[in-house]
Structure formats: C-alpha cells, structure tokens
Amino acid sequence: MSYKFSTIIEKDKHGYYAFCPALDGCHSQGDTLEEVMENMKEALSLYISTLSETELQELSIKQIFSTVLEVQVA
C-alpha cells in the first residue's frame, strides 16, 4: 500500500534537507535533489512502518500547502 505525505525540501550551500511536518522527527538530507528525495522516501517508509494503522490513517490525511507571498516593506 502507498501513502502520500507532504514533504518540505530546503536547499543551502551544504546541499538539500528534507522533512515531513506531519511525522515529527522524520527528516533526511542529500547532496542533490534526487538524492534527498530518495533518502526521504526511505526515511518515510521506515517511519510509517513503526505506526499503528490508526496513527497512519490519521497522519496520512493531513495536507500541508506551501506558497510564496509578496509583501511590501515600508
């Protein structure tokens, strides 16, 4: 069975960092975008394998949206 979880990926001078806000402590890193995505899939898989079916159902329906907002600074 597959599940979808919102994942945040950030890039800095050291590489990429990813985390899943719905799963406290579930995070990974990588040198490239492809690497961090593969590493994060593994982290998600390992994390959700520790959850009960009830926990998994509750956490997998949580959606997180991201956008960019432009603001004026006086």
N, C-alpha and C positions, 0 to 999 in steps of 0.2 A: 504494500500500500504506500502511496506517496502523499506527502503533505507539503503545503506551501507556507513559508514563514517570511515575513518582511525582514530584510537584512540591510543594514547600513554599511556602506563601504567608504572609507576615507583614504585619501592619498596625501602623503607628505614626503619630505626629502628622503626618508628611510624606506619607503615602499608603501604598501597598502595594508590597511587594518579594517577588519570587518567584525560586526557584532549584530546579534539578534536581540532587539529590545524586549521581545516577548519572553525570551528564555534567559533569565538572569545568569550572567557569567558565561554565556555561550559566545565565544569570540575566536578569531584566528587572524593570521597575517600572511603576507606573501610578498615576493619581490615584484610580481606582475599582477595585473588584474585577473588574468586567467588562473594564476596560482592561488591567489587569495580566494577566488570563487570555488575552486576545487577543495581547498583546505577548509573553507567554511561549510561546504556540503558534508564533508567528513565530520566536522565538529557538530553540526546539526543532527546528523544521523546518530552519533554516539550519545548526544544529549537526550534526544527523544526516546532512545532505547531504554533510558532509565525512568521514564514517566509511566504512570498508570494510564489506562485507557481513558479514564475520566479527565485526568490532567491534560492529556494530549488533545482530547476533544475541546476542552475549554481554551487552551492556549493556541490551537491552530486556527481558530476563527477570528482571533484578534488581527486587525489590519492597521497598518501604520502608513501614513501618506507623507510624502516629502514634496516640498515646492520651494521655489526661490521667490522671495518678496523684495521689491524695490522700495526703499524708504528714502525720504528727503531728510537731510540733516541741515539744520539752520546754521 
